[in-house]
Amino acid sequence: MSIAKRIQQLIDSKSLTKSSFANEIGIQRSSLAHFFSGRNKPSLDFFLKIKERYPETDLNWIISGKRTKSQIKKEIKSSEIESVIILYKDGTFKKN
């Protein structure tokens, strides 16, 4: 997944439009549009503005696509498993 797709996921997770995201982090909408079109690459300042506005954001994931072990553990702890489904080769299943 590209940086652009990960940033789009961040924008979507905040229920924002690209325009409102640009306003939230304090950049011009055209700068964000140029990034998404592939014309420009994001600057260090761009990432720092994201981190300043959304300190919970894992910049390592946005930049590299990799999550740290602590981030993965945090995500696992924050989600609750409702049920487990076991699928059998014959097409049947069992819900626990």
N, C-alpha and C positions, 0 to 999 in steps of 0.2 A: 504494500500500500504506500502511496506517495505522501509526502509532507502535505500537499494540498488536500488530499483526502482525509488525512488525520485532522487537519485544521477544520475542514468541513464537518467532521464528526464532532469536534469541540463546539463549533457554532451551533450545530443541530442539538447537541446535548443541553445547551443553554437556551434553546428555543428562540434563537435570534435569527435575523436576516444578516446577510453579509454586510449590508449597510449599517445596521445597528451594532454589529460586532466591531466594525471599524470605529464607530463613535465611542463604543465602550472602552476600547483600548487606546483611543486617542491618536488614530492615524487617519489619513485622508482615504475616502472611499476609493478614489482612483488608484491609490497605492495597492489596496487589497485587490482590486480588479486586475491590475497589472500582474500581481502575483498569481492569481488564479488562471489568468490567460497564458502564463508561462513567459511573459515578457520580462519580468524581474524575479529575482530570487529574494527570499525574505532576509532581512538584515538582523544582526544581533539585537539592535534596538527594537525591532518588531517582536522578537521572542521575549525580551525583557519586559516589554509593555504587556504582553499576554500574562507573564508571570506576576507582574505587579497587580493587574486587575483580577486575575484568577490564580491566587497563590497555590491552590490545591492541584493545579494542572501539572502533569508530569512532562516537563520539557524534553526529557530524555526520550520519552515515547514519541512526542511530536516530531523531534528531529530525526531519530534513528529508527523508530518503529518498535523499539525494544522496551519492555517493562522491566523495572528492577524487581528483585525478589520481594522486597518489602512492599512494593506497590501491588504486586499480585496477591500477596497475603492479605493486604488491606482490602482489596476488592472481594476476595473470597469471604472474609469475615463480615463485610458489609452486606452481602447478599445471603438470603435465607433459602435453603432448599425446601421446596414444597413437597416434592415427591420424586421417586426414581422409577423409571420405566425400564423393564427388562424385555428385550425383543428376542424372540426365539426364531430359529431357522425356518420353522414351519409357518411363520407369519403371525403367530399368536404373540401376545404380550401379557406382562403382569405388571401392575402398578403397585409400588410399595409406598 
